[in-house]
């Protein structure tokens, strides 16, 4: 897992579940120079709602997630 920030409780838990280390990088965009197949974000509830709307505007139907599809719920990925 790659993160631009220090892992929060949700990222740490996801890493634990999947048995994957978390690599923090200051240059996230520069570090990811390969095709990405899965991406998830974590945020507190209010911020997550705002970010979800912004991402839906950018990616429309290409954005997987939402209630009932394993997406954002209560500020974190289910």
C-alpha positions as CSV (number, residue, x, y, z in Angstrom):
1,X,0.0,0.0,0.0
2,X,1.2,3.5,-0.8
3,X,0.2,6.5,1.1
4,X,1.0,10.2,0.9
5,X,0.3,10.6,4.6
6,X,1.1,8.7,7.8
7,X,-1.3,5.8,8.0
8,X,-4.5,6.4,9.9
9,X,-6.4,3.7,11.7
10,X,-8.3,2.7,8.6
11,X,-5.2,2.4,6.4
12,X,-3.4,0.5,9.2
13,X,-6.3,-1.9,9.6
14,X,-6.6,-2.5,5.8
15,X,-2.8,-3.2,5.6
16,X,-3.1,-5.6,8.5
17,X,-6.1,-7.5,6.9
18,X,-4.3,-7.8,3.6
19,X,-0.8,-8.6,5.1
20,X,0.7,-5.7,3.2
21,X,3.2,-3.0,4.4
22,X,2.4,0.7,4.0
23,X,4.9,2.8,2.2
24,X,4.6,6.5,2.8
25,X,6.0,8.8,0.1
26,X,6.1,12.6,-0.1
27,X,5.7,12.5,-3.9
28,X,2.7,10.2,-4.3
29,X,2.0,11.2,-7.9
30,X,5.7,10.8,-8.9
31,X,6.0,7.5,-7.0
32,X,3.0,5.9,-8.8
33,X,4.5,5.4,-12.2
34,X,2.6,2.3,-13.0
35,X,-1.0,1.3,-13.7
36,X,-3.3,1.3,-10.6
37,X,-6.0,-1.3,-10.3
38,X,-7.4,-0.5,-6.9
39,X,-7.3,2.7,-4.9
40,X,-9.1,3.5,-1.7
41,X,-9.1,6.6,0.5
42,X,-9.9,7.2,4.1
43,X,-11.2,10.3,5.8
44,X,-13.4,11.5,8.6
45,X,-17.1,11.5,7.7
46,X,-17.6,15.1,6.7
47,X,-14.4,15.2,4.5
48,X,-15.1,11.8,2.9
49,X,-18.6,13.0,1.7
50,X,-17.0,16.1,0.1
51,X,-14.2,14.1,-1.5
52,X,-16.6,11.5,-2.8
53,X,-18.7,14.2,-4.6
54,X,-15.5,15.7,-6.1
55,X,-14.3,12.3,-7.3
56,X,-17.8,11.4,-8.8
57,X,-17.7,14.7,-10.7
58,X,-14.2,13.8,-12.1
59,X,-14.8,10.1,-12.8
60,X,-18.5,9.6,-13.0
61,X,-19.5,6.0,-13.4
62,X,-15.8,5.0,-13.5
63,X,-15.7,5.5,-9.8
64,X,-16.6,2.3,-8.0
65,X,-18.0,2.6,-4.6
66,X,-21.0,3.9,-2.8
67,X,-23.4,2.2,-0.4
68,X,-23.9,-1.4,-1.0
69,X,-20.9,-1.8,-3.3
70,X,-18.1,-1.9,-0.8
71,X,-17.4,1.8,-1.1
72,X,-17.5,4.7,1.3
73,X,-19.4,4.2,4.5
74,X,-19.1,6.3,7.6
75,X,-15.9,8.0,6.3
76,X,-14.0,4.8,5.5
77,X,-14.1,2.0,3.0
78,X,-16.0,-1.1,4.1
